[in-house]
Amino acid sequence: MKLACAVAALALPLAVVNGQTPSPVAIKDAHIFTVSGAELPKGTVVLRDGLIEDVGANVTIPADAWIIDGTGLTVCPGFIDGLSTWGIPGAAPVAGGGRPAGAPGATPAAAPAQTTPAPRSNGPEDRPQTHTYERAADLVSPSDHRLEAARAAGFTSAVTFPNQGIFEGLGAIINLAGERGRDMVIMQPIGQQVVIRPGRLSSGFPNSLMGNIAYIRQMYLDLDQYKRAREIYDAHPGGNRRPEYDHYLQALSESPRLLLPAVEEQQIDRMLAFGAELKTPFVLYGLHEGFTRVDQLKQANVPVLVSLKWPEKPKESDPADIPNYRELVLRQRAPSVPGMLSKAQVRFALYSDGIDTAPELRKAVKKAIDAGLGPADAVRALTLSVAEIYGVSDRMGSIDKGKIANLVVMRGDPFEDKTTVEYVFIDGQEMKPSKELQKEHPPGAAGAPHPSENLEGGQN
Amino acid sequence: MRPIASLLATAAVLASSIAAETTIIRNATILTITKGRIEKGSVLIQDGKIAEVGTTVNARSGAIVVDGTGKYLTPGIIDCHSHTAVEGNVNEGSVSDSSMVNIKDVINPLDINIYRALAGGLTVSNVLHGSANAIGGQTIVIKLRWGKTAPEMIFEGAKPGIKFALGENPKRQGYPPDFFSQGPPEPRRYPGTRMGVEEVIRESFAEAKNYQAEWKEYNDRVARGEHPIPPRKDLRLEPLVEVLEGKRYVHAHCYRADEILMLMRVADDMGFKIRTLQHVLEGYKVAKEIAAHGAGASTFSDWWSYKIEAYDATPYNAAMMMRQGVVVSLNSDSDELQRHLNLEAAKTMRYGGLTEDEALAMVTINPAKQLGIDDKVGSIEVGKSGDLVLFDQDPLSNYSKVLKVWIDGHEYFDRGKDLETRGQFEQRKKVLLDKENATPAPTNQQPANQKRGKHPNEASPTEVSR
């Protein structure tokens, strides 16, 4: 018996990878946040073949179902990281909007493609730091060791972008598990992320904030010309020289939306105007000083992504180094931004911004709840709101019939201190969220190779 | 489009509420600059503009009345060379012609230096790109409307400019490898000589003319009913075409007489005008030529010898150029100096024997003329903007202090209120600090050295500019 147990335990990760979670699955008598509709204090959700088959207070449980007794459990749609690098192995954390080069999170990633330093750029024509054509969908792999911690925090999906350069590439919305990278992709391309990266003078153009802005503007002018030239040529090929194919612009033209960084008040104003000028659908990310700009965001009707990496007092700061008033207010008020946006009905979602341990993710969301975001609104900001902003709410983001079977099952209310993540379903597969990684100080968190790295075999 | 429209709507609402203010400053010594001095005079500001000036003005019901007894009223001070309120680097120094970048894009209206400058009576700044390259970025004139957004600070109707730079800075080729960081050595950029600086400017204008011709040909062909493919819109060449068409001013950083003459030759050859020569420390040697070209000169009062090309200078420079017919202004080029430009002006009385009006003109009507805004600001005249400064005594005295500053008739600085609220502000800050120090150190955090962009109370990074 003992032996059988041990064998079963060993076999489990394999079983998961090979898609051997029994189907159908029924979670009964649980507290269900459907997010799209009313909360069910005591409901049942049935999963079959990777989709949600049924949900409600009175649901017939199939005779062959694996039944999980949901008494005392809370079920939410799987959390979706609104802006991420999860799933792309080796990608540095996504850069928080517009932070200066050299700051953590702004450092260019040890990117897969770039092994030698790029040649010095002498202007926009050299397409500096431009990776518009990189596809997150081609880079994702289940071997990314951060995925296990993300799942342990209840995340089943992420909107992930390559992380290098000013134009980062075409993002994809992915599930955080799968046998191969391509199994993870839900939709792509989902957008193009811009990171402002004032570089070193020696690396060439652009090396200033205004240079970055001028470059982005020139790219969109070039795109406009590229499209018009194609149209005119196709209509009047005789007498015109054929326009060149340009893979930088071709990829930019495929992007359904642009993600622009805006953390501080003046950056929010600047990017609202800039996005409108570029005449492309856009989303702002960062938003920590958004507490002064709620009305403007509401008026502009632009969706925003709020970074969960709250500005805080540095751990080993010099006691003589007194921060300025604005910085102090920012640290105090940033976590109140989600609550304020929610009340004002601004379309917003949350994103991890480089936080990649389960306890830190939970605590970061809790901070927003403590600062005025309703717990149900917090769940929405990590599920349906993300799906809506990226136009995938028809297939994910809520617990509804026919949607992808991504669920998180918790003991306790979402994001509370004592809450534990008990089950995580991705495409209907149960992922066995690590209890160890949900503890405050998971082993190996500080730079050491993650224990899960040895277990997973990346096949991408 | 909607955000823009709504911003404009907000601006309009703000503008109208400001315009409703009516203010009378009475019984002050009024230094009009252009129309002499009025002892015990009054000024009426209505709808954002100066409505009446004289020994008496008609009373208005509901007007705010400021007693100016024993005090001095001057027009708002104008700085023709500033880098204030720029977010990020003031230089896009990576390329020898960076005319595609625009200071207008990176004005930070929350930069505390704006407020500090107001406290020194400054109301208008010509915010320039740095001098790292022969042709630098596009520039913008702002009014220091502290508390407003960046678009609301832009001086309506002031012609935008572009920065040029001659001499040592643009031929510095960027910093030597490892100057700031420990990175590997990288190739430096062209040019490395003064000859190269000239060539960059000639080359860029030659390109701009071709570009202009290319668009003309395209438009002609479209007019003929053909279906040509449009040329690429080039953000680098567009502003140079504007310079050729007289729609954009050239503000050229320079020191030596030879390079000043060089640039005027290039301008004549290419068919554009230099609007202002900046720094222009050897301008006194070629003042007649500068006057003949029609360029203004914006210089320092007594600041030189900080670099090799700034040695052959004299504090009499401003006066000597002025006496030979050049419109001369004194500028700050500095977030510190911009707070007391009135005292810079005073130095021209010591060095050059200027009259009080001539001295104050150096920081009021003369920079206004150089920026093409002298019909709107720069002196106390009926019809001009209500940009005024109330000093406690003669602004040419070292002991003078600014009491109040109005822009468009709206009060943006009041010394009394500032002093009064400092205690409250410190108290609010202390509450925040105590609160933060009371909470345990977070585990998710950023390293101690992290800085978030440019912050109001932080000093600007040292940058090539003067």
Interface residues (C-beta under 8 A of the other chain):
Chain A: G98 R99 P100 A103 P104 P117 R120 S121 N122 G123 P124 P198 R200 L201 S202 S203 G204 F205 P206 N207 S208 L209 M210 G211 I213 A214 Y215 R217 Q218 L221 D222 D224 Q225 R228 A229 I232 Y233 A235 H236 G239 N240 R241 P243 V263 E264 E265 Q266 Q267 D269 R270 L272 A273 F274 G275 A276 E277 Q296 Q299 A300 N301 V302 K309 W310 P311 E312 K313 P314 K315 E316 S317 D318 D321 I322 N324 Y325 R326 E327 L328 V329 L330 R331 Q332 I355 E360 K363 A364
Chain B: M1 R2 P3 I4 S6 L7 E87 G88 N89 V90 N91 E92 G93 S94 V95 S98 M100 V101 N102 I103 D105 V106 N108 P109 L110 H129 G137 T149 A150 P151 G174 Y175 P177 F180 S181 G183 P184 P185 E186 P187 R189 E226 H227 P228 I229 P230 R232 K233 D234 L235 R236 F425 R428 K429 L432 L433 K435 E436 A441 P442 T443 N444 Q445 Q446 P447 A448 Q450 K451 R452 G453 H455 P456 N457 E458
